[in-house]
Amino acid sequence: MIKTADVVIVGGGISGVAIAYNLAKKGVKKIAVIEKEYLASGSTGRCGAGIRQQWGTEMNCKIAKFACELFENANEELMYDGDIEFKQGGYLLLASTEKEHEQFKKNIKLQNSLGIPSRLLSLEEAKEIVPFLNTDGLVSTAFCQKDGHLNPFLTTDAFARAAERLGVNIYKYTEVTDIITENGRIKGVRTDKGDISTNVVVNAAGGHSHVIAKMVGVDIPVYSERHQILVTEAIDPVLDPMVMSFSLNLYCQQVPHGGLIMGRGDEGEPRDLRVTAGWHFLEEMTKTITKILPPLKNVRIIRQWAGLYNITPDRQPILGKAPGVEGLYLAVGFSGHGFMFGPATGVLLAECILGEETTLPIDMLHINRFEKGELIFEPSVV
């Protein structure tokens, strides 16, 4: 293990390796990424891996559009010898109430003004895209063809390999046990494999970000909540877009190998960092999805798993400097959207750390917004 570093990044998910790659690309020489298990072992590898630009706030639309464009060119940009498997089959969003229908119209107007090619569809038009969609109880749908799905493990691998070619040191199965400070400044990182002297630490630890922050006495306003997903057996292609409903609490996508990945939220999920799977999710998920997509009742479930949503009070990320500790930067609290924002996070945090003007404004995502009451509420989330 190196003894000194210009930057130490805690967390080997999409955010951590993307930040490392972009810092190295900008000329930072000594970078260490510390991951306590394998790359993408946390929230990144456990997510549904959907990528959408259909949001209800200008900030999220811009970040998502920027990230999507980076994903589209990732194989070439990162000189990856594999394929991150970006399938742009679109997102079909379902409105089940008049209120949601009106929100979709507002969202699409905003999205179109920012260059996102979304459109409002009638139920008849939606059935042309998903013929077996049960439209009973639905009002309308929204669709954007450029949304889609990709492989989180291969994407993380692509960023990690590109970073390593630029000299980044990635330490897997290495646990951060403490962060050393002196007079309110970062001085180093202590791990179970040795210490690294550094003046800059990036907390990109996902569901465990609050644990890392407490090592330097910073209390970030986040909690980590279990979310569950299941995958079915592989079947012939039947579902091109991701089908999602905020009001009906579901998402479902057929991935390239043929399996159907689906998930939903549950306010009763535990917040104690467990990632075990439960029967309640399995029961509620199957009831929900077979009502909307009836033929799926005949598809066999292969397995289910769980990951952590690291959630802030307004379900928007915290990006930028941490207060009270010079040299500490935060890329936390993505609230289930960290993977789809990952490439953009890499660019924006690297620019922030180097004191550059960021490609997109991120001042509104500073941690101080919670004390100031400047929360950003997104209407379109599961």
N, C-alpha and C positions, 0 to 999 in steps of 0.2 A: 504494500500500500504506500502511495506517495505520502510524504511528510508535510508538504505545504501545497496549498491550492489557492488560486485566485477566487474561485467560486466553488462551494460545495452545495449540491442539490440533494435534498432528502426526498426520496420517492422515485421509483423506477417505472411509473406509469407513463401514459402518453404525454402528460404535461411536463414531467421531469426530463424525459429524453428529448422532447421538442425544444425545451428551454436550453438544454445543454447543446444541442445541435446548432441553434441559432446564435448562441454566444460564441461557439467555436468558429462558426462561419464568419462572424464579425471580428475575429482575431484574438479572442481570449485564449490563452495558451494552456493554462493549468486548471482543468475542470474535473471535479469528481462527482459522480452520481452514486448515491448510497441507497441500496434496496435490500430490505431485510429478507426477502424471499427471491423469487425469480421475476424477471421483467413482466409487467402486466399481470402480476399475481393478485393485485388488489381490485379496486373498482373498475379499472380499465378492462381487464380480462373477464370481468363478470357482468359487463353491461350488455344492453340489447344492441348496441353498435349502430343505431339509426342516426342518420345525418339529415337534418332538416333546416330549411331557411324560413319556414312559415312560423314567424313569431309575432307577438303583438306590441313589442316595444322597438323603437328605432335602434337602440343600442344592440339588442340581441339579434335583430335582423342583419345589422352591419357585421357583427362578429361572425355570425353563422355563414353569411355569404362569403366573407373573407376566408374562413376555414374551408368551406366547400371548394372554393377555387384552388386552395392549396392541396386539398385531397385529390382533386382532378389531375394535378400535375405531379403528385408525390413520387410515383415510380421513376419519372425522369429526373426530377429535382434531387431526389435522394440517391439516384443511381442504383436502385434496388434490383438485385438479380432475380427477385421473385415478383409477386404481384400482390398488392394490398387488397385486391378483390373489391374495388369500389363499383358497386352495382347501382346505377341511378335509375331505379324503377319508379321513383316518385314516392310521395306521401299522400295518401287519401285521408283527409280529416273529416270526421263525421259530426254534424251538428244535430243534436236531438231536441233542442228547444229554440224558440224564436229569439230569445236573448242571445244564445250562442250563434245563431244565424246572423244576427246583426253584428256581433263581434267579429265574425268571419269577414263580413263586408268591410268593416273598418280595417282589419288586419291586411286584407288583400290590397286595399287602396294604399296603405303604407308600404307594403312589400313592393308593389309595382312601382311606386315612386322612387324606390331604392334599386331598381333593376332586377328584382326577383320576379320570375315569370309565373307567379301563382294565378289561379283563377277560380271563381266560384262555379260549381257544377250543380245541375239539377240532379235529382235522384235517378232519372233515366240515364243521364250521362255517366253517373257513377257506376251504374250497372254495366255499361259498356266496357269499363275498365276492370271491374270485379263482378262478373255475371252472377255469382252465387251470393252476393251481398243481400242480406235481409234488410230492406229499407223501411219496414214497419216501424213507426215511431220516430223516423228521421225527418228532418226538415230540409237539409241541403248538405253539400259537401264542398270542401276546398281541396285543390290539387296543385302540386308543383312537381313537374317531371324531373327537375334537377336534384331533388332530394333523393335519399337512398340509404344504402347500408354497405358497410365494409368490414373487413376482418381486423379486430382490435389487436390480436397477437402479431399478425404480419405487419400491421401498420407501426406498432411499437418497435418491432424488430427492424423495420426499415429505417426509422429515425435513429435507433441505437447504433446500427451498423454505420450509418453515415456520420454520426457523431464520433464514433471510435476512429474512423478513418481520418478525422480532423484532429485526433489526439486526445479525445475525452476518455477519462478513466472511469469505467463502470464496474462497481463492486457489488456483486449479488451475494445473497445469503450473508449480509453484513448488517448488523443492527446498530443504529445510533442510540447510545445510552445517555448522552448528555451533550449540551452545547455550552461551550466555555465563553464567558463574557468577562469584561473588565471595564469598570467605570462606564457601563451602559453601551459598550461596543462589543461586537462579535470578535472573538479571538481564536476560536477553534471548534472542532467537532470531535467528540470522543465516541469511538465505536468499540465493539467487542473484538475487533481485529487491529486496533491501534488508533492513535490520534492523528488528526490532520489540522495543521495550523492554517487559518484562513480569516479574512475580514468580512467575507460575504457568505451568507447561508440563505438558500431558497427553500422554504417550506412548501413542498409539493407532495405531501404525504397522504393526501386523500382522506379516507375515513379516519385516519390516525393523526390528522393535522393538529388537532387540539392538544394531543399528547406531546408532540414535538414543540409546540408553542409554549407550553407550560414549563419546558426545560429552561427557558429564559425569562419566565415570569410574565409572559404575555397571555392574556385570556381572550382568545378570539371567540366571537359570538356564534359558534357553530355547534351542532350536534350531529351524530352519525346514526342514521336509521337504516335498518335492514330493508332491502327490497329484493323480491324474488322473481325468478324467470323459469320457464320450462321450455324444453325443446322436444319436438316430436320426431318420429321416424322420418327418413327421407322418402318423399313421394315425388311423382312427376310434377313439373312446374304448373302451379295453379294460381299463384298469387304474385303478381309483379310488383305492386307498390306495398309500402308499409301502410296498414290500415290502423288508424288511431282515432280515439275519441277522448276528449278531456272530460266531458260530462258523464260518459258511460264508463270511464276509467279502464281503458284497455289500449294495448298496441299489439300488433301481430305482423310478422314479416317472414317471408320464405327466403332463406339464405341460399347461396349458390350450391351447396351440397344437397339441397332438397328438403332439409328439415324446416319446420316452422318454429320460430322463436316468438314467445309472447310473454307479456307481463302486465302488471297492474299495481297500483298503489294501495296501501292500507294504513289508515291512521293508527291502528293498533299494533303496528310493527315495533319490536323492541329497539332500544337505543343503547345497548350495552356492548356493541362491537361484535356480536355473534353473527356468523354467516352460515348457520345451519338452515335447513329447509323445513317447512311445516306443511301439515295436511290442510290447514284452513286455506292457504293460498291456492293449493291444487284444486280444491273443491270450488272456490269462488271463481277462479280463472276459467275453469272448464264450463261453468254455468254461463259466464259472461260471453265468452268467445263463441260458443255454439249457438247462442241466440242471434248474434250478428252474422256469423259465418257458419250456417247450419251443417254443411257437409263435413266440417272438421270433427264432428262427433264420431266419425269412423276411423280417425287417425290415432295411432298408438303413441302414447307419451314415452319417451326414452329416459329422460332424467329431468331434474330440476336443481337449481342452485340459488345462492343468494349472494348479494354484495352490499356495499354500504353507500348510501347517499350522504354526503357531507353537506349539511343544510344550514343556510343562514336565515335570519328572520325574514328577508324578502326573497329568498330562493335565487339570489344572484351571487356570482362569485365575488371574492375579495382578492383584488389584484393590486400589487404595489408594495411600498415600504410599510413595515410594521412600526407602530409608535413606541417610543421609549427605548428601543434597542437599535443602535446604528449598525447597519450592515445586514439586517434581517429583512427578507422579502417574502411576501405571501402570494401563493397561487392556490387558493383553497375555497371551499364552500360552493362548489359548482352545482350542488343540488340535483345531481343526476344528468348534468349536461357537459361534464368535463371532457368526455371523449370527443363529442362532436365539435367542441371548441378547441381541442388540443393543439392543432397546428397554429391557430391564431394566438393562443396563449403563449406558445413558444416564441413567436415573433415579438409580441407586445411586451412580455416580461424581459426578454433580452434587451430590447430598446430601453425599457425603464431602468434596468440595472446599470446600463452604460450611460445613462443621463441623456439619451437622445429623445427627440420628439417622437412620440409613438405614432405608428401608422394609423391607428384609430384612437380616439380619446378614451382613456380609462380612469380619469380623475374621479368620475362618479362612482367607481368601484372601490374607492379607498375605504379602509376599515372605519374611518371616522364618520362615515355617513349614518351609522346607527346611533351614535351619540347626538348627531345634529338633526336626526329625524328626516333624513333625505333618502328614504328607502325607495327602491325601484321595484314596482310590482308588475309582474308579467302575467297577463290573463290566460296565456295558452300553455299550460303545463298539466301533466298527468300526476 
